[in-house]
Amino acid sequence: MKLYANENIEAEVVAFLRDKGHDATYAAEIQPRASDNEVLARATSEGRILITSDKDFGELCFRRALPSCGVVLIRGNDLTAQGRIRLLQKLLVGDRSLESGFFVVLSDKGIRRRPFPAGAK
C-alpha cells in the first residue's frame, strides 16, 4: 500500500507502517512545512493515501473537491504515537479499509468511510 504520512504523524508511526511492508513516505522527511494543499497534491500525484490528524483535509476534499487518492484522518483520545499505531492496526486488518477514493475517519469509536465526490478522485 502506498501511503503518505503528514507532518503531524510521528516518525514512530511511519516506521511502523514501513515495518509492516507499506510504501510509506513522510512529509517531515521530504516536504517539511508544506501547506495542506501541497501535501494533498503530492500524495495524489504519487498515488498515495494520506494519513493525517488534520481535520482541514475534509474541507479540501469535500468542500473544495480537490483530487485525492484517499485520506485517513486519525482522531481519538490517545494521539500519541502508540495510540495512533493502535488505531491504524485496527484499520489495516480489514481487506477493504484503505481503498482509494475514500475519506476514512479512524477513532476510538470505530472506522467511518465516506466516498469522495465524483469529481474529486
Buried (B, 14 or more C-beta within 10 A) or exposed (E): BBBBBBBBBBEEBBBBBBEEEBEBBBBBEEBEEBEBEEBBBBBBEEEBBBBBBBEEBBEBBBEEBBBBBBBBBBBBEEBEBEBBBEBBEBBBEEEEBBBBBBBBBBBEEEBEBEEBEEEBB
